[in-house]
Amino acid sequence: MTKSFHTGLIVQGTGDWIGGMEYIRNLGLAILAASGGKVRVTIFTGCALSEEWEKAYRAIGELVRLPLRRSLPERMLGLGNLFFARELQRREIDFFYPLSYENRFNIGIAFPLGAAFAPHRWAGWIPDFQHKHLPAFFTEAELAARERGTVQLARLAETVVFSSETAAADFRHFWPDAKAQASVLRFATSPAADWFQGDPAAVQNRYHLPDRFFVVSNQFWQHKNHRTLFLALGLLAARGVRPQVVCTGSPADYRAADFYSSLLDLLRTGGCEAQVTLLGVIPRGDQIQLMRRSLAIVQPSLFEGWSTVVEDARLLGKRVLASDIAVHREQHPPGCRFFASESTESLADALGDWWATLAPGPDPAAEARASGDAGQAITAFGRQFLRIAGAPGFSETP
C-alpha cells in the first residue's frame, strides 16, 4: 500500500497572536479539502492550548505537544532541534511548515538547524516586514532578531512563503541575493460547520450590545491603529454623529504596556466611552456571530501580511471599511471601502456614511454568494500549499 503524503504544521503564536493560530487551522482544513483527506496532517505545538484550540486542531489531524527547551545550555547544544527532528523522523513527516524567525518561542528550535533535519523538506514563512516599515514599534533587540532570522531563512530555505505579493515584493527588495525562492500562498478562512447556523441576535443580546454596531476584531497592538479609529469617533461626536463600535481582541501589547490605557484615556477625553464596547478575547464562534450581526467590519490596521479579519469578512459576505494599505488593496473583498490609513477625517467620513445607510445583519443572500466563492478559495489555498510541499499529484505550477 502506498504511503500517504504526511505534512507537519507548526502552530504559530500562542494566546497573544490569534491570527497565527487561525492561519494554521485554516491551512490544515484547506489541505484536507484540496486533497480529499488523502494527505495526512500532524500539528505540532510547544505551547499550552485552550480546550477550544485543542478541539479545532484535533479535528484536522494528530496534535503533538512538544516541550519547549529554552535554557541557554540546551539552546547551545541544539537539544530543542534534535528533539523536534526526532519527532519528525518517528512520525515520517515528508514536509513540515512553517519555520519562521520565532521558532524558539513556539516550538523550541533555532537556526542553524543542523544535519538532523536533512531528511525532511521544509519551507520558511515570513508573515510581513512590519519591522522594516514601522521600526518604531519594535525594540532594538526585536529588530535585530528579525533581521537575523530572515537572513537565515533567505540563506537556508529552498522556499520562503509569503501570504501576499506585497510581502514577497518586500523580500525581493530587501534581500535581492537570497538563495530562497519567494512563493506566495494567500490564505482563506475555513468556516466551522455551525457558523451559519448560529443566532447572531442571541449572541448580541448575551453581550448586551445595541442593535446597530460596527465590529473591530484586532488585538490592541499599536500598528492595529485603534487610535485613528477612536479619534474619528471623537470627530463624529463633535458633528452630532455617534456610531456604536464593538471591539474584540486582547488588550495587551507586549511592546507597549501603557498603550491600551492610553486608548481608554483617548475615549474619555473625546467623550466616546459610551459608544465603544470592549469585549476582550471572546470565543471564535461568538466573534463570528457578532461579525454577521454587525453593520460592517472595520479594519484600520497600519500593516498586515494578509488580514485574517478581511478574509473572515469575505467568507461572511460582510462589507469592510479598510485602511488603504497595499495588502488590503491586494485583498480587496467585495463591497470594500478604503480610507486613508492615518487620516481621522477620511475614516470619520466613511463611518458616518455607513452609519447612516447600512442595516444590521445577517444578510442571507450575501452570505450565500460568499459561501459559494469560499469553497473555491479554500481549495485553491490547499492546492497551492501542496504544490509548494511537493505532494504527489500536485504540479509545481498552477
C-alpha positions in Angstrom: 0.0 0.0 0.0 1.4 3.4 -1.0 2.2 5.6 2.0 0.2 8.8 2.1 1.9 12.1 2.0 2.4 13.4 5.5 2.6 17.1 6.4 3.7 18.6 9.7 2.3 22.0 10.6 3.8 24.1 13.4 1.3 26.2 15.4 2.2 29.9 15.2 1.7 32.2 18.0 0.0 31.5 21.3 -2.8 33.3 23.0 -1.1 36.6 22.2 -1.4 36.2 18.4 -4.7 34.6 17.4 -4.1 35.4 13.8 -1.1 32.9 13.7 -3.2 30.2 15.3 -6.0 30.8 12.8 -3.5 30.6 10.0 -2.6 27.0 10.9 -6.2 26.0 11.4 -7.2 27.3 8.1 -4.2 25.8 6.4 -4.9 22.4 7.8 -8.5 22.4 6.7 -7.5 23.7 3.3 -5.1 20.8 2.9 -7.8 18.3 3.7 -10.2 19.9 1.3 -7.8 20.1 -1.6 -6.5 16.5 -1.1 -9.9 14.9 -0.3 -8.5 13.9 3.0 -5.7 11.9 1.4 -2.9 14.0 2.8 -2.1 13.3 6.5 -1.7 16.3 8.7 0.1 16.4 12.1 0.1 19.6 14.1 3.0 20.4 16.4 3.0 22.9 19.3 5.3 23.8 22.0 2.8 25.9 24.0 -0.3 25.1 26.0 -3.5 25.4 24.1 -7.1 26.2 25.3 -9.7 23.5 25.1 -11.2 25.3 22.1 -8.0 25.3 20.2 -7.2 21.7 21.1 -10.5 20.6 19.7 -10.0 22.7 16.5 -6.6 21.2 15.7 -7.6 17.6 16.6 -10.4 17.9 14.0 -7.6 18.2 11.4 -5.2 15.5 12.5 -2.9 14.4 15.3 -1.9 17.1 17.7 1.6 16.7 19.3 2.7 18.8 22.2 6.5 19.2 22.5 8.3 20.6 25.5 10.0 23.9 24.8 13.7 23.8 25.5 14.7 27.4 26.3 17.6 27.2 28.7 20.9 28.6 27.4 22.8 25.3 27.7 20.1 23.4 25.9 20.0 26.0 23.1 23.8 26.0 22.8 23.7 22.2 22.5 20.8 22.3 20.0 18.8 19.9 22.1 15.5 21.5 21.0 16.4 21.0 17.4 17.4 17.4 18.0 14.2 16.7 19.9 12.0 18.1 17.2 13.9 16.3 14.4 13.5 13.0 16.2 9.7 13.6 16.3 9.6 14.3 12.6 11.6 11.1 11.9 9.4 9.0 14.2 6.2 10.2 12.5 7.7 10.0 9.0 6.9 13.6 8.1 7.6 14.3 4.5 7.3 18.1 4.6 7.0 20.5 7.6 5.9 24.1 7.7 6.4 26.8 8.7 9.8 27.8 10.0 10.0 31.5 10.9 12.2 33.8 12.8 10.5 33.0 16.0 10.8 29.2 16.1 12.3 29.1 19.6 9.2 30.6 21.1 6.6 28.3 19.6 8.4 25.0 19.1 11.8 25.4 20.8 14.1 25.2 17.8 16.6 27.6 16.4 18.9 28.2 13.5 21.2 26.7 12.4 19.0 23.6 12.0 21.8 21.0 11.7 22.1 17.7 9.9 19.2 16.1 11.8 16.7 18.0 9.6 18.2 16.9 6.3 15.8 14.0 5.6 12.8 16.4 5.7 11.8 19.1 3.3 10.5 22.3 4.8 9.6 25.9 3.9 10.0 29.1 5.7 7.3 31.7 6.3 7.6 35.4 6.9 4.2 37.0 7.6 5.3 40.5 6.7 8.1 43.1 7.0 6.4 45.4 9.5 9.8 45.8 11.3 11.2 47.4 8.1 8.3 49.7 7.5 7.4 50.6 11.1 10.6 50.1 13.1 9.5 52.5 15.9 7.1 49.8 17.1 9.9 47.4 17.9 12.8 47.3 20.3 16.4 47.2 19.1 16.6 43.5 20.2 13.5 42.6 18.3 14.7 44.3 15.1 18.0 42.5 15.3 16.3 39.1 15.9 14.0 39.5 12.9 16.9 40.5 10.7 19.0 37.5 11.9 16.1 35.1 11.4 15.2 36.5 7.9 18.9 36.2 6.8 18.9 32.6 7.9 15.7 31.8 6.1 16.9 33.6 2.9 20.2 31.6 3.1 19.0 28.1 4.2 15.4 27.7 2.9 14.6 26.3 -0.5 11.4 28.3 -0.4 10.1 31.1 1.8 6.4 31.6 1.7 4.6 34.9 1.9 0.8 35.5 2.2 0.8 38.4 -0.3 2.5 39.7 -3.3 3.1 42.8 -1.3 5.3 40.9 1.3 7.0 38.8 -1.4 8.0 42.1 -3.2 9.4 43.4 0.0 11.5 40.2 0.4 12.9 40.5 -3.1 13.7 44.2 -2.5 15.4 43.9 0.9 17.1 40.6 0.1 17.8 40.6 -3.7 20.6 38.0 -3.4 18.5 35.5 -1.3 19.1 31.8 -2.2 15.5 31.0 -1.2 12.7 31.3 -3.7 9.8 33.5 -2.7 6.4 31.8 -3.1 3.0 33.4 -2.5 0.4 31.5 -0.6 -2.7 33.6 0.0 -4.8 32.1 2.8 -8.6 31.9 3.1 -10.8 31.4 6.1 -12.4 27.9 6.5 -15.8 28.1 8.3 -16.7 25.9 11.2 -19.8 23.7 10.5 -22.1 25.7 12.8 -21.1 29.3 11.8 -24.0 29.9 9.5 -26.5 28.1 11.8 -25.7 30.3 14.8 -28.1 33.0 16.1 -26.3 36.4 15.8 -29.1 38.3 17.6 -28.9 35.9 20.6 -25.1 36.5 20.8 -25.6 40.2 20.5 -28.1 40.1 23.4 -25.8 37.9 25.5 -23.1 40.6 25.4 -25.7 43.3 26.0 -25.0 45.1 22.7 -27.1 47.6 20.8 -28.9 46.6 17.6 -26.6 48.6 15.3 -22.8 48.5 15.6 -19.6 48.2 13.7 -17.1 45.4 14.7 -13.3 45.7 15.0 -11.6 42.4 15.7 -7.9 43.2 16.3 -5.6 42.8 19.2 -4.8 46.2 20.7 -1.3 46.5 19.3 -0.1 49.8 18.1 0.0 49.0 14.4 -3.6 47.9 14.5 -4.5 51.6 14.6 -7.3 51.8 17.1 -6.0 55.3 17.8 -7.1 56.7 14.4 -10.5 54.9 14.9 -11.1 56.4 18.3 -10.1 59.9 17.1 -12.5 59.5 14.2 -15.3 58.7 16.7 -14.4 61.9 18.6 -14.6 63.9 15.4 -18.0 62.4 14.5 -19.3 63.1 18.1 -18.5 66.8 17.6 -20.7 66.6 14.5 -23.5 65.0 16.5 -23.0 61.6 14.9 -22.4 58.7 17.4 -21.8 55.3 15.8 -21.5 52.3 18.1 -18.4 50.2 17.8 -17.7 46.7 19.3 -14.1 45.7 19.8 -12.8 42.2 20.3 -9.2 41.2 20.9 -6.6 41.1 23.6 -5.8 44.4 25.3 -2.1 43.5 25.9 0.6 44.9 23.6 3.9 43.4 24.9 5.9 46.1 23.2 3.9 49.0 24.9 2.5 48.2 28.3 0.6 51.5 28.6 -0.8 51.6 25.1 -4.3 50.2 26.0 -4.7 52.6 28.9 -3.8 55.5 26.6 -6.6 54.4 24.2 -9.0 54.4 27.1 -7.9 57.9 28.0 -8.5 58.9 24.4 -12.1 57.7 24.5 -12.7 59.5 27.7 -11.3 62.8 26.5 -13.2 62.5 23.3 -16.5 61.8 25.1 -16.9 58.5 23.3 -16.7 55.9 26.1 -20.4 55.1 25.8 -20.0 54.4 22.0 -17.3 51.7 22.3 -17.8 48.2 23.9 -14.5 46.4 24.7 -15.1 42.7 24.9 -11.5 41.4 25.0 -10.9 37.9 23.8 -14.1 36.0 23.2 -14.8 32.6 21.7 -14.3 32.4 18.0 -17.9 31.3 17.4 -19.2 34.4 19.2 -16.8 36.6 17.3 -18.2 35.3 14.0 -21.8 35.8 15.1 -21.1 39.4 16.1 -19.5 39.9 12.7 -22.6 38.5 11.0 -24.8 40.8 13.1 -22.8 43.9 12.5 -23.4 46.7 10.1 -19.9 46.2 8.7 -16.4 45.2 9.8 -13.7 47.9 10.3 -10.1 47.1 9.7 -8.0 50.2 10.4 -4.6 48.4 10.6 -1.4 50.2 9.5 0.3 47.0 8.5 -0.7 43.4 7.7 0.8 40.4 5.9 -2.7 39.2 4.8 -5.5 40.2 7.0 -7.5 37.4 8.7 -10.2 39.9 9.5 -10.6 40.8 5.8 -10.8 37.1 4.9 -13.4 36.5 7.6 -15.4 39.3 6.1 -15.1 37.9 2.6 -16.4 34.5 3.9 -19.3 36.1 5.7 -20.3 38.4 2.8 -19.8 41.4 5.1 -18.7 44.8 3.9 -15.3 46.1 5.1 -14.1 49.6 5.9 -10.4 49.1 5.5 -7.3 51.3 5.6 -5.7 51.8 2.2 -2.5 49.9 2.8 -1.1 47.9 -0.1 -2.1 44.5 1.2 -5.7 45.5 1.9 -5.9 46.7 -1.7 -4.5 43.4 -2.8 -7.1 41.5 -0.8 -9.9 43.8 -1.9 -13.0 41.9 -0.8 -16.4 42.7 -2.5 -18.0 45.9 -1.2 -14.8 47.2 0.5 -14.4 50.9 1.0 -10.9 52.3 1.7 -9.9 55.2 3.9 -6.5 57.0 4.2 -4.9 54.9 6.9 -3.8 57.7 9.2 -6.5 60.2 8.3 -9.0 60.8 11.1 -11.2 62.8 8.7 -11.2 60.1 6.0 -12.2 57.4 8.5 -14.8 59.7 10.1 -16.4 60.4 6.8 -16.7 56.8 5.8 -18.0 55.7 9.3 -20.6 58.5 9.1 -21.8 57.5 5.7 -22.2 53.8 6.5 -23.7 54.5 9.9 -26.5 56.4 8.1 -27.1 53.8 5.4 -26.3 50.2 6.5 -28.6 47.8 8.3 -27.7 45.1 10.8 -27.0 41.6 9.5 -27.1 38.8 8.7 -27.8 39.1 5.0 -28.7 35.6 3.8 -28.3 36.5 0.1 -24.8 38.0 0.7 -23.8 35.0 2.8 -25.0 32.5 0.2 -23.0 34.3 -2.5 -19.9 34.5 -0.3 -20.2 30.8 0.8 -20.2 29.7 -2.9 -16.9 31.6 -3.5 -15.3 30.5 -0.3 -15.2 26.8 -1.2 -13.1 27.6 -4.3 -10.8 29.9 -2.3 -10.2 27.3 0.4 -9.4 24.6 -2.2 -7.1 26.9 -4.1 -5.3 27.7 -0.8 -4.8 24.0 -0.1 -3.7 23.1 -3.6 -1.1 25.9 -3.7 0.4 24.7 -0.4 0.6 21.1 -1.7 2.4 22.3 -4.8 4.9 24.1 -2.6 5.2 21.0 -0.5 5.8 18.8 -3.5 3.0 16.4 -2.7 2.4 13.7 -5.4 -0.3 14.7 -7.8 0.2 18.4 -7.4 2.2 20.2 -10.1 4.7 22.9 -9.2 2.8 25.4 -11.3 -0.9 26.3 -11.2 
